[in-house]
Amino acid sequence: MISPDHLRVLALASALICLGPSLGSRDRVQAGTAETAGRKIVQRDGQHDFDFEFGSWKVRLKRLARPLTGSSDWIEMEGTSIVRKVWDGRANLGELDVRNTTSRIEGLSLRLYNPGSRQWSIYWANARDGGLGTAMIGHFANGRGEFFNQELFEGRAIFVRFIFSDITAATFRLEQAFSPDGGKTWEPNWMAEFTRLKS
């Protein structure tokens, strides 16, 4: 998992807003407020940020066959996603099932809200190996969700980023990207478009 210090460096380098779960004592979030130059700033409560996703979705996904190799060979898949509310929205479970004529991805997402840091952790598991991945940490701001971690990819440490964007009642987009250079450049390798299925 990416450390809080690395998250702050990544946020500055990428001009993105993604703070680590613990800050210095002067800027520490206390009971939903932060003190800055003698002023109290109300921190946004994001415990219902994923409410937009509850329900069933049609998914069109394309993923890069060989990330970080300079390849432009994309694999396209289609299927469904079902997201269920847990703990009155402070957690949720998402089931992804996409396929094409030669392959299939069955995935499970677990999202957990931390009321202290006001951030979400996103965990991913693939039915192929049954392991739970490293948590992506982040939050939503202005209708856009950004989540980061640090993982090993083919033996080297990289940054990983998820972006939820273009969110409406009936559609949204999800993009995953890798950075091999500490967040200076990003290569998208997983792009999905979601359309709500009528019940």
C-alpha positions as CSV (number, residue, x, y, z in Angstrom):
1,M,0.0,0.0,0.0
2,I,1.2,3.5,-0.8
3,S,2.4,5.3,2.3
4,P,0.8,8.6,3.4
5,D,4.1,10.5,2.6
6,H,4.2,9.0,-0.9
7,L,0.5,10.0,-1.4
8,R,1.3,13.6,-0.6
9,V,4.3,13.6,-3.0
10,L,2.2,12.1,-5.7
11,A,-0.6,14.6,-5.1
12,L,1.8,17.5,-5.5
13,A,3.6,16.1,-8.5
14,S,0.4,15.3,-10.3
15,A,-1.5,18.4,-9.1
16,L,-4.2,16.1,-7.8
17,I,-5.9,16.3,-4.4
18,C,-5.2,13.1,-2.6
19,L,-4.0,13.4,1.0
20,G,-2.7,10.5,3.1
21,P,-4.8,9.3,6.1
22,S,-2.7,11.1,8.7
23,L,-1.4,14.7,8.6
24,G,0.7,16.8,10.9
25,S,-1.0,17.8,14.2
26,R,-1.6,21.3,13.0
27,D,-3.7,20.2,10.1
28,R,-5.2,17.0,11.6
29,V,-8.9,16.5,10.9
30,Q,-10.8,16.6,14.2
31,A,-14.5,15.9,14.4
32,G,-15.1,16.9,10.8
33,T,-13.2,20.2,10.9
34,A,-9.6,21.3,10.2
35,E,-7.9,24.4,11.6
36,T,-6.1,26.5,9.1
37,A,-4.7,30.0,10.1
38,G,-7.2,30.1,13.0
39,R,-10.2,29.3,10.8
40,K,-12.3,26.1,11.0
41,I,-13.0,24.5,7.7
42,V,-15.8,21.9,7.5
43,Q,-14.5,18.7,5.9
44,R,-16.8,17.0,3.4
45,D,-18.5,13.8,4.5
46,G,-18.2,11.3,1.7
47,Q,-19.8,8.3,3.2
48,H,-22.5,8.2,0.5
49,D,-20.2,8.9,-2.5
50,F,-20.8,5.5,-4.0
51,D,-24.6,5.6,-3.7
52,F,-24.8,6.5,-7.5
53,E,-23.5,3.0,-8.3
54,F,-26.0,0.8,-6.4
55,G,-27.9,-1.4,-8.8
56,S,-27.2,-3.3,-12.1
57,W,-25.1,-2.1,-15.0
58,K,-24.1,-3.0,-18.5
59,V,-20.3,-2.8,-18.9
60,R,-18.2,-2.2,-22.0
61,L,-14.6,-2.7,-21.1
62,K,-11.3,-2.5,-22.9
63,R,-8.0,-3.3,-21.3
64,L,-4.5,-3.0,-22.6
65,A,-3.0,-6.4,-23.3
66,R,0.5,-5.6,-22.2
67,P,0.7,-2.5,-20.0
68,L,4.0,-0.5,-19.8
69,T,5.5,-2.1,-22.9
70,G,4.5,0.6,-25.4
71,S,1.8,-1.8,-26.8
72,S,-1.5,-0.4,-28.2
73,D,-3.2,-3.8,-28.4
74,W,-6.5,-3.4,-26.6
75,I,-8.8,-6.3,-25.6
76,E,-12.6,-5.6,-25.6
77,M,-15.1,-7.3,-23.3
78,E,-18.7,-6.8,-22.3
79,G,-20.9,-7.9,-19.4
80,T,-22.5,-6.8,-16.2
81,S,-21.8,-5.2,-12.9
82,I,-24.0,-5.4,-9.8
83,V,-23.3,-3.2,-6.8
84,R,-24.9,-3.8,-3.4
85,K,-25.1,-1.4,-0.4
86,V,-23.6,-2.5,2.9
87,W,-23.7,-0.6,6.2
88,D,-26.2,1.9,4.9
89,G,-23.8,2.9,2.2
90,R,-20.6,3.2,4.2
91,A,-19.5,0.1,2.4
92,N,-20.5,-1.8,-0.7
93,L,-19.8,-4.9,-2.8
94,G,-19.5,-4.9,-6.6
95,E,-19.6,-8.0,-8.8
96,L,-18.1,-7.7,-12.3
97,D,-18.6,-10.3,-15.0
98,V,-17.2,-9.4,-18.4
99,R,-16.1,-11.6,-21.3
100,N,-15.4,-12.0,-25.0
101,T,-15.1,-15.1,-27.2
102,T,-11.8,-16.2,-25.6
103,S,-11.6,-14.9,-22.1
104,R,-13.6,-13.9,-19.0
105,I,-13.0,-11.7,-15.9
106,E,-15.0,-12.3,-12.8
107,G,-14.1,-9.7,-10.2
108,L,-15.3,-8.5,-6.8
109,S,-14.8,-5.0,-5.4
110,L,-15.1,-4.2,-1.7
111,R,-15.3,-0.5,-0.9
112,L,-15.0,0.7,2.8
113,Y,-15.4,4.2,4.1
114,N,-13.2,5.5,6.9
115,P,-15.0,8.3,8.8
116,G,-11.8,9.4,10.5
117,S,-9.8,10.1,7.3
118,R,-13.0,10.7,5.2
119,Q,-11.5,8.4,2.5
120,W,-12.5,5.2,0.8
121,S,-10.5,2.1,0.5
122,I,-11.2,-0.1,-2.6
123,Y,-10.1,-3.7,-2.6
124,W,-10.2,-5.9,-5.7
125,A,-10.3,-9.7,-6.0
126,N,-10.3,-11.8,-9.2
127,A,-12.0,-15.2,-9.3
128,R,-9.0,-16.5,-11.2
129,D,-6.7,-16.4,-8.2
130,G,-9.0,-15.6,-5.3
131,G,-6.6,-13.1,-3.7
132,L,-7.6,-9.7,-2.2
133,G,-5.4,-6.9,-3.8
134,T,-3.8,-3.9,-2.2
135,A,-6.3,-1.2,-1.3
136,M,-6.7,1.9,-3.5
137,I,-7.1,4.9,-1.2
138,G,-8.9,8.1,-2.1
139,H,-12.0,10.2,-2.3
140,F,-14.5,12.1,-4.4
141,A,-14.4,15.8,-5.1
142,N,-16.6,17.8,-7.6
143,G,-18.2,14.6,-9.0
144,R,-14.9,12.8,-9.7
145,G,-13.3,10.0,-7.6
146,E,-9.6,9.5,-7.6
147,F,-7.9,6.6,-5.8
148,F,-4.2,5.6,-5.6
149,N,-1.9,2.8,-4.4
150,Q,1.6,1.4,-5.0
151,E,2.0,-2.1,-6.2
152,L,4.5,-4.4,-7.7
153,F,4.0,-5.0,-11.5
154,E,6.3,-7.6,-13.1
155,G,8.8,-7.1,-10.3
156,R,8.9,-3.3,-10.1
157,A,7.1,-0.8,-7.9
158,I,4.5,1.4,-9.8
159,F,1.8,3.8,-8.8
160,V,-1.8,2.8,-9.7
161,R,-4.7,5.2,-10.2
162,F,-8.5,4.7,-10.5
163,I,-10.7,7.6,-11.7
164,F,-14.5,7.5,-11.6
165,S,-15.8,10.3,-13.9
166,D,-18.7,11.5,-16.1
167,I,-21.1,10.3,-13.3
168,T,-24.9,10.6,-14.1
169,A,-27.9,8.7,-12.9
170,A,-27.6,6.3,-15.8
171,T,-23.9,6.3,-16.8
172,F,-20.3,6.6,-15.5
173,R,-16.8,5.8,-16.6
174,L,-13.9,4.1,-14.8
175,E,-10.3,4.3,-15.8
176,Q,-7.2,2.5,-14.4
177,A,-3.7,3.8,-15.2
178,F,-0.2,2.8,-14.2
179,S,2.8,5.1,-13.6
180,P,6.3,3.7,-13.6
181,D,7.9,7.1,-12.8
182,G,6.4,8.2,-9.5
183,G,3.3,9.9,-11.0
184,K,5.0,12.0,-13.7
185,T,3.3,10.1,-16.5
186,W,0.3,7.8,-16.6
187,E,-0.6,5.0,-19.0
188,P,-4.3,4.1,-19.0
189,N,-4.7,0.3,-19.2
190,W,-8.4,-0.3,-18.2
191,M,-11.3,1.8,-19.5
192,A,-14.9,0.9,-18.7
193,E,-18.2,2.5,-19.6
194,F,-21.2,1.7,-17.4
195,T,-24.9,2.0,-18.5
196,R,-27.6,1.4,-15.9
197,L,-29.8,-1.6,-16.7
198,K,-33.6,-1.0,-16.3
199,S,-35.1,-3.0,-13.5
